[in-house]
């Protein structure tokens, strides 16, 4: 039997790795000496606004990206997605030049020239010069983030659809865990590449180099991807294995399992859809909060810059721990092999994963007591591993209950809900941190004052989100019930 499905899985892994590296560039070039915050004079609330609106635009785009992938087809849909997000990533690099042109009227400058012009303009004594630079740059970065969000919204709907095409149900959570670990690997590589690029070549080149990786991936995808029954590199034995779940009197290798298409609005009439929506809404924001705010947290709490060696090591260790999530994709197989159906096995595994984020309650207290970032980093890493394990399984529940023709659509709808949750937590966190910092000792929570109190509040929300989400999902869909399209 050939194993071409694992080559396809590797391509999904690489796409997800690039996807998360593109997201990480802003968070790793935002704080510190020579960073974006210093150059443009952003506050925490400005940064929170950018990350929050990226999340909400991503959410809105996810709502339609899944339907677009189902309509366009996996091959072309994925190509369009990665082309758009790579272009959006590269455009970030030119926000400094555009800010220079808008506020100072000088467009014919390079990256370093724009820095000098903006510095002179800010120090010119003109009323509200610094505010003009800050506000203009925020809007320009928001524009670039919107394009990035538009393209990135297509990644997971397309990847989950490909997984359903190339893997039987019992293997989908493991395959999803593998490609989804690209999020951790991207975040793992990022602190050792992006700060180095930014330090030696400027933050602009970090956006350009990382963004260009997507164009390279596109070249490989064009030549490697075809549907299993149309791919000459997939033999009859592998096709039979892939199609083992199809109920048919025909030879399994000749079977197709796309199923009837379900209308977009019709999808919202199923409890299975709302179960997925709730699970994503309650938990996606937790991952995105730590993805966007960990570098800023280290700077605010421990005076550690992401460009410092210690900062790079800490973030590397955090995401190294999240790689444990690959094992999380195997756990439901353990239950399935012992007689459970796929959905029951995944829900059992997700309940186990939902308890691990409770460790996040101790991150801030241990960091404060022992005056070291290592306790928070290790605990956040465990929380991240639990999230990615949860994520691999909740994505797979879509393939368990919906026909293949609708998988990308449902994934997009759930991704929209996750993006809304992420918007709320990132926007709320930015506003909370700025308010807490301004209030100082007047703002307190369970023994913490000022900004540390703000972080403790958010950590508490993140810790309980998974258990709340699991309970609601279980109430909505207590037992395995596949959707039958009428």
C-alpha positions as CSV (number, residue, x, y, z in Angstrom):
1,X,0.0,0.0,0.0
2,X,1.2,3.5,-0.8
3,X,1.3,6.1,1.9
4,X,0.8,9.2,-0.2
5,X,-1.7,10.6,2.2
6,X,1.1,11.4,4.6
7,X,2.9,13.5,2.0
8,X,-0.4,15.5,1.7
9,X,-0.5,15.7,5.5
10,X,3.1,17.0,5.4
11,X,2.0,19.8,3.0
12,X,-0.8,20.7,5.3
13,X,1.7,20.8,8.2
14,X,4.0,23.2,6.2
15,X,1.1,25.5,5.3
16,X,0.0,25.7,8.9
17,X,3.6,26.4,10.0
18,X,3.9,29.3,7.5
19,X,0.5,30.5,8.5
20,X,1.4,30.8,12.2
21,X,4.9,32.3,11.5
22,X,3.1,35.0,9.5
23,X,0.9,35.7,12.5
24,X,3.8,35.8,14.9
25,X,5.8,38.4,13.1
26,X,3.9,41.3,14.5
27,X,3.9,40.1,18.1
28,X,7.7,39.5,18.0
29,X,8.6,42.8,16.4
30,X,6.1,44.9,18.5
31,X,8.0,45.3,21.8
32,X,11.6,46.1,22.7
33,X,14.4,48.4,21.4
34,X,13.9,49.2,17.7
35,X,10.5,47.5,17.7
36,X,7.3,48.7,16.1
37,X,5.9,50.0,19.4
38,X,8.9,52.3,19.9
39,X,8.9,53.4,16.3
40,X,5.3,54.4,16.1
41,X,4.5,55.1,19.7
42,X,1.8,52.5,20.2
43,X,0.1,51.8,23.5
44,X,-1.0,48.4,24.7
45,X,-4.5,49.4,23.7
46,X,-3.4,50.2,20.2
47,X,-1.8,46.7,19.9
48,X,-4.8,45.1,21.4
49,X,-7.0,46.9,18.9
50,X,-4.9,45.6,16.0
51,X,-4.9,42.0,17.2
52,X,-8.6,42.2,18.1
53,X,-9.7,43.5,14.7
54,X,-7.5,41.0,13.0
55,X,-9.4,38.4,14.9
56,X,-12.9,39.7,14.0
57,X,-12.0,40.2,10.3
58,X,-10.6,36.7,10.3
59,X,-13.8,35.5,11.9
60,X,-16.0,37.2,9.3
61,X,-13.8,35.8,6.5
62,X,-13.9,32.3,8.0
63,X,-17.7,32.4,7.7
64,X,-17.4,32.5,3.9
65,X,-14.0,31.0,3.4
66,X,-15.3,27.5,4.1
67,X,-18.1,27.8,1.5
68,X,-15.6,29.3,-0.9
69,X,-13.3,26.3,-0.5
70,X,-16.3,23.9,-0.9
71,X,-17.3,25.8,-4.1
72,X,-13.9,26.4,-5.6
73,X,-12.4,23.0,-4.7
74,X,-9.6,22.1,-2.4
75,X,-6.7,22.6,-4.9
76,X,-7.6,26.1,-6.2
77,X,-9.2,27.3,-2.9
78,X,-6.0,26.5,-0.9
79,X,-3.9,28.3,-3.6
80,X,-6.0,31.4,-3.4
81,X,-5.9,31.4,0.4
82,X,-2.1,31.2,0.7
83,X,-1.5,33.7,-2.1
84,X,-3.7,36.3,-0.4
85,X,-2.3,35.8,3.1
86,X,1.3,35.8,1.9
87,X,0.7,39.1,0.1
88,X,-0.9,40.6,3.2
89,X,2.1,39.5,5.3
90,X,4.5,41.2,2.9
91,X,2.4,44.4,2.8
92,X,3.1,45.0,6.6
93,X,6.7,45.9,5.7
94,X,5.6,49.0,3.8
95,X,3.4,50.5,6.5
96,X,6.3,52.6,7.8
97,X,6.9,54.1,4.4
98,X,3.2,54.7,3.9
99,X,2.9,56.4,7.3
100,X,5.9,58.6,6.4
101,X,4.2,59.6,3.1
102,X,0.8,60.3,4.7
103,X,1.9,62.3,7.8
104,X,5.1,63.9,6.5
105,X,4.5,64.0,2.7
106,X,7.7,62.1,1.9
107,X,7.1,58.9,-0.1
108,X,10.4,58.3,-1.9
109,X,12.2,56.9,1.1
110,X,13.4,53.4,2.0
111,X,12.8,51.6,5.2
112,X,15.5,53.3,7.1
113,X,14.7,56.7,5.5
114,X,11.1,56.4,6.7
115,X,12.4,55.8,10.3
116,X,14.5,59.0,10.2
117,X,11.7,61.1,8.7
118,X,9.2,59.9,11.3
119,X,11.6,60.5,14.2
120,X,12.3,64.0,13.0
121,X,8.6,64.7,12.4
122,X,7.8,63.4,15.9
123,X,10.4,65.7,17.5
124,X,9.5,68.7,15.4
125,X,7.3,70.2,18.0
126,X,4.2,70.2,15.8
127,X,1.0,69.7,17.7
128,X,-0.2,66.1,17.8
129,X,2.7,64.9,15.6
130,X,3.3,61.8,17.7
131,X,-0.5,61.1,17.7
132,X,-0.7,61.4,14.0
133,X,2.1,58.9,13.5
134,X,0.6,56.5,16.0
135,X,-3.0,56.7,14.6
136,X,-1.9,56.6,10.9
137,X,0.3,53.6,11.4
138,X,-2.3,51.7,13.4
139,X,-4.8,52.1,10.5
140,X,-2.2,51.0,7.9
141,X,-1.3,47.9,9.9
142,X,-5.0,47.2,10.3
143,X,-5.3,47.3,6.6
144,X,-2.5,44.8,6.1
145,X,-3.8,42.6,8.9
146,X,-7.2,42.5,7.1
147,X,-5.6,41.1,3.9
148,X,-3.7,38.6,6.0
149,X,-6.9,37.6,7.8
150,X,-8.8,37.2,4.5
151,X,-6.2,34.7,3.2
152,X,-5.5,32.9,6.5
153,X,-9.2,32.3,6.9
154,X,-9.0,29.7,4.2
155,X,-6.2,27.6,5.8
156,X,-8.2,25.4,8.3
157,X,-11.3,24.9,6.2
158,X,-9.2,23.7,3.3
159,X,-6.9,21.6,5.5
160,X,-9.8,19.9,7.3
161,X,-11.4,19.1,4.0
162,X,-8.2,17.6,2.6
163,X,-7.9,15.5,5.8
164,X,-11.4,14.1,5.3
165,X,-10.6,13.4,1.7
166,X,-7.3,11.5,2.5
167,X,-7.9,9.8,5.9
168,X,-10.5,7.5,7.3
169,X,-12.4,8.7,10.4
170,X,-10.2,6.7,12.9
171,X,-7.0,8.5,11.6
172,X,-8.4,12.0,11.1
173,X,-7.7,13.3,14.7
174,X,-4.1,12.1,14.5
175,X,-3.6,13.5,11.0
176,X,-5.2,16.8,12.2
177,X,-2.9,16.8,15.2
178,X,0.1,16.4,13.0
179,X,-0.7,19.2,10.6
180,X,-2.2,21.4,13.4
181,X,1.2,21.0,15.2
182,X,2.5,23.3,12.5
183,X,1.0,26.0,14.6
184,X,3.3,25.1,17.4
185,X,6.3,24.5,15.1
186,X,5.7,27.9,13.5
187,X,5.6,29.5,16.9
188,X,8.7,27.5,17.9
189,X,10.7,28.6,14.9
190,X,9.5,32.2,15.0
191,X,11.4,33.4,18.1
192,X,14.7,32.2,16.6
193,X,14.2,33.6,13.2
194,X,11.9,36.7,13.3
195,X,13.8,38.6,16.0
196,X,17.1,37.8,14.3
197,X,15.8,39.1,11.0
198,X,14.4,42.2,12.7
199,X,17.6,42.9,14.6
200,X,20.0,42.7,11.7
201,X,17.8,43.7,8.7
202,X,14.9,45.6,10.3
203,X,11.4,44.5,11.2
204,X,10.3,45.2,7.7
205,X,12.5,42.4,6.2
206,X,11.0,40.0,8.8
207,X,7.6,40.5,7.3
208,X,8.9,40.1,3.7
209,X,11.0,37.0,4.2
210,X,8.4,35.1,6.2
211,X,5.6,36.2,3.9
212,X,7.5,35.0,0.8
213,X,7.6,31.4,2.2
214,X,3.9,31.1,1.2
215,X,4.7,31.6,-2.5
216,X,7.2,28.8,-2.3
217,X,4.6,26.4,-0.8
218,X,2.2,27.2,-3.7
219,X,4.7,25.9,-6.2
220,X,4.8,22.5,-4.4
221,X,1.0,22.3,-4.0
222,X,0.3,22.7,-7.7
223,X,2.3,19.6,-8.5
224,X,1.6,17.4,-5.5
225,X,-2.2,17.7,-4.8
226,X,-5.0,15.8,-6.6
227,X,-8.0,14.1,-5.0
228,X,-7.2,10.5,-3.9
229,X,-9.2,8.8,-6.7
230,X,-7.6,11.0,-9.3
231,X,-4.1,10.8,-8.0
232,X,-1.8,8.3,-9.8
233,X,0.5,8.2,-6.8
234,X,-2.3,6.7,-4.6
235,X,-2.7,3.0,-5.4
236,X,-5.8,0.8,-5.1
237,X,-4.9,-0.5,-1.6
238,X,-4.5,3.0,-0.2
239,X,-7.8,4.1,-1.8
240,X,-9.5,1.1,-0.1
241,X,-8.0,2.1,3.2
242,X,-9.0,5.8,2.8
243,X,-12.6,4.9,1.9
244,X,-13.1,2.2,4.6
245,X,-15.9,4.3,6.2
246,X,-18.0,4.5,3.0
247,X,-21.2,2.5,3.1
248,X,-21.4,1.1,-0.4
249,X,-21.8,-2.1,-2.3
250,X,-19.2,-1.1,-4.7
251,X,-15.5,-1.8,-4.4
252,X,-14.2,0.6,-1.6
253,X,-11.4,1.9,-3.8
254,X,-13.9,3.1,-6.3
255,X,-16.2,4.7,-3.8
256,X,-16.9,8.4,-3.4
257,X,-18.2,9.9,-0.1
258,X,-18.7,13.6,-0.8
259,X,-22.4,13.3,0.1
260,X,-25.1,15.8,-0.7
261,X,-24.3,19.4,-0.3
262,X,-26.0,21.3,2.5
263,X,-27.1,24.9,2.0
264,X,-25.3,27.6,4.0
265,X,-28.2,28.8,6.0
266,X,-29.5,25.2,6.4
267,X,-26.2,24.4,8.3
268,X,-27.4,26.6,11.2
269,X,-30.5,24.5,11.8
270,X,-28.4,21.6,13.1
271,X,-27.4,21.2,16.8
272,X,-24.1,19.6,15.6
273,X,-23.2,23.0,13.9
274,X,-24.0,24.9,17.1
275,X,-22.0,22.4,19.2
276,X,-18.9,23.1,17.0
277,X,-19.6,26.9,17.1
278,X,-19.7,26.9,20.9
279,X,-16.5,24.8,21.3
280,X,-14.6,27.1,19.0
281,X,-16.0,30.3,20.5
282,X,-15.1,29.4,24.0
283,X,-11.5,28.2,23.3
284,X,-9.9,29.7,20.2
285,X,-9.4,33.0,21.9
286,X,-7.3,31.4,24.6
287,X,-4.7,30.2,22.0
288,X,-4.7,33.5,20.2
289,X,-4.3,35.5,23.4
290,X,-1.1,33.6,24.3
291,X,0.1,33.7,20.7
292,X,-0.2,37.5,20.5
293,X,0.5,38.5,24.1
294,X,3.2,36.2,25.5
295,X,6.1,38.4,24.2
296,X,4.4,41.5,25.6
297,X,3.8,39.6,28.9
298,X,7.5,38.8,29.3
299,X,8.4,42.4,28.6
300,X,5.8,43.8,31.0
301,X,6.3,41.4,33.8
302,X,9.9,40.4,33.7
303,X,11.6,43.1,31.5
304,X,12.6,40.4,28.9
305,X,12.6,41.4,25.2
306,X,11.8,38.8,22.6
307,X,15.0,39.8,20.8
308,X,17.1,38.9,23.9
309,X,18.6,35.4,24.0
310,X,16.6,34.7,27.2
311,X,13.4,35.8,25.5
312,X,14.0,33.6,22.5
313,X,14.8,30.6,24.7
314,X,11.6,31.1,26.8
315,X,9.3,31.3,23.8
316,X,11.1,28.4,22.2
317,X,10.5,26.3,25.3
318,X,6.9,27.3,25.5
319,X,6.1,26.1,22.0
320,X,8.3,23.1,22.4
321,X,6.0,22.0,25.2
322,X,3.0,22.5,23.0
323,X,4.3,19.9,20.6
324,X,3.0,17.3,23.1
325,X,-0.3,17.9,21.4
326,X,0.6,15.4,18.7
327,X,0.0,12.7,21.3
328,X,-3.4,14.2,21.9
329,X,-4.4,13.2,18.4
330,X,-3.8,9.6,19.2
331,X,-5.8,9.5,22.5
332,X,-9.3,9.1,20.8
333,X,-7.9,6.2,18.8
334,X,-7.3,4.4,22.1
335,X,-10.9,4.8,23.0
336,X,-12.2,3.9,19.5
337,X,-10.2,0.7,19.4
338,X,-11.9,-0.3,22.6
339,X,-15.4,-0.1,21.2
340,X,-16.4,3.6,21.3
341,X,-17.7,5.4,18.2
342,X,-15.4,8.2,16.9
343,X,-17.5,11.0,18.3
344,X,-17.7,9.5,21.8
345,X,-13.9,8.8,21.8
346,X,-13.2,12.4,20.8
347,X,-15.4,13.8,23.5
348,X,-13.9,11.6,26.1
349,X,-10.4,12.8,25.0
350,X,-11.5,16.5,24.9
351,X,-12.8,16.3,28.5
352,X,-9.4,15.1,29.6
353,X,-7.7,17.9,27.7
354,X,-10.2,20.5,29.2
355,X,-8.8,19.9,32.7
356,X,-5.2,20.8,31.9
357,X,-5.8,24.6,31.3
358,X,-6.7,24.9,35.0
359,X,-3.0,24.8,35.6
360,X,-3.0,28.3,34.1
361,X,-4.5,29.6,37.3
362,X,-1.0,29.1,38.9
363,X,1.0,30.8,36.2
364,X,0.9,34.3,37.5
365,X,1.1,33.5,41.2
366,X,4.2,31.3,40.8
367,X,5.9,33.8,38.5
368,X,5.3,36.5,41.2
369,X,6.4,34.4,44.2
370,X,9.6,33.0,42.6
371,X,10.4,36.1,40.5
372,X,11.1,34.0,37.4
373,X,9.3,33.6,34.0
374,X,9.9,29.9,33.9
375,X,6.9,28.8,35.9
376,X,4.5,30.9,33.8
377,X,6.1,29.7,30.5
378,X,6.0,26.0,31.4
379,X,2.4,26.2,32.5
380,X,1.3,28.3,29.5
381,X,3.1,25.7,27.4
382,X,1.1,22.9,28.9
383,X,-2.1,24.9,28.4
384,X,-1.1,25.4,24.8
385,X,-0.5,21.7,24.3
386,X,-3.9,21.0,25.8
387,X,-5.5,23.5,23.4
388,X,-3.9,22.1,20.3
389,X,-5.0,18.6,21.4
390,X,-8.5,19.9,21.9
391,X,-8.4,21.7,18.6
392,X,-7.3,18.6,16.6
393,X,-10.3,16.7,18.0
394,X,-12.9,19.3,17.8
395,X,-12.0,19.8,14.1
396,X,-12.4,16.0,13.6
397,X,-15.9,16.0,15.0
398,X,-17.0,17.9,11.9
399,X,-15.9,15.0,9.6
400,X,-17.6,12.6,12.0
401,X,-21.0,14.2,11.6
402,X,-21.1,16.1,8.3
403,X,-20.7,14.9,4.6
404,X,-17.4,15.8,3.0
405,X,-19.2,18.2,0.6
406,X,-19.9,20.5,3.6
407,X,-16.9,20.0,5.9
408,X,-15.1,23.2,4.8
409,X,-18.3,25.2,5.2
410,X,-18.9,24.0,8.8
411,X,-15.2,24.5,9.6
412,X,-15.5,28.1,8.4
413,X,-18.6,28.7,10.5
414,X,-16.8,27.4,13.6
415,X,-13.7,29.4,12.7
416,X,-15.9,32.5,12.6
417,X,-17.1,31.8,16.1
418,X,-13.5,31.3,17.3
419,X,-12.5,34.5,15.7
420,X,-15.2,36.4,17.5
421,X,-14.1,34.9,20.8
422,X,-10.5,35.9,20.0
423,X,-11.6,39.4,19.2
424,X,-13.4,39.8,22.5
425,X,-10.5,38.5,24.6
426,X,-7.7,40.4,22.7
427,X,-9.6,43.7,22.6
428,X,-10.7,43.2,26.2
429,X,-7.2,42.3,27.3
430,X,-5.6,45.3,25.6
431,X,-8.1,47.7,27.2
432,X,-7.8,46.0,30.6
433,X,-4.0,46.1,30.7
434,X,-3.9,49.8,29.8
435,X,-6.6,50.6,32.4
436,X,-4.9,48.5,35.1
437,X,-1.5,50.0,34.4
438,X,-2.9,53.5,34.6
439,X,-4.8,52.7,37.9
440,X,-1.7,51.1,39.5
441,X,-2.3,50.0,43.1
442,X,-5.9,51.2,42.9
443,X,-6.7,48.2,40.7
444,X,-6.3,44.8,42.4
445,X,-7.4,41.2,41.9
446,X,-6.6,38.3,44.3
447,X,-3.5,39.9,45.6
448,X,-2.1,41.4,42.4
449,X,-2.1,45.1,41.6
450,X,-1.9,47.1,38.4
451,X,-1.1,45.3,35.1
452,X,-0.3,42.0,36.9
453,X,-3.8,42.0,38.2
454,X,-5.1,42.4,34.6
455,X,-3.0,39.4,33.5
456,X,-4.4,37.3,36.4
457,X,-8.0,38.1,35.3
458,X,-7.3,36.9,31.8
459,X,-5.5,33.8,32.9
460,X,-8.5,32.9,35.0
461,X,-10.8,33.2,32.0
462,X,-8.5,31.1,29.9
463,X,-8.3,28.4,32.6
464,X,-12.0,27.6,32.8
465,X,-13.0,28.2,29.1
466,X,-12.5,24.6,28.0
467,X,-14.6,22.9,30.7
468,X,-17.5,25.4,30.1
469,X,-17.2,24.8,26.3
470,X,-17.2,21.0,26.7
471,X,-20.3,21.0,28.9
472,X,-22.3,23.0,26.5
473,X,-21.1,20.9,23.5
474,X,-22.2,17.7,25.4
475,X,-25.6,19.2,26.1
476,X,-26.1,20.1,22.5
477,X,-25.0,16.7,21.1
478,X,-24.9,14.1,23.9
479,X,-24.4,11.2,21.5
480,X,-23.1,10.5,18.0
481,X,-25.6,11.6,15.5
482,X,-24.5,12.2,11.9
483,X,-26.3,14.8,9.9
484,X,-28.5,13.4,7.2
485,X,-29.0,16.0,4.4
486,X,-32.6,16.0,3.1
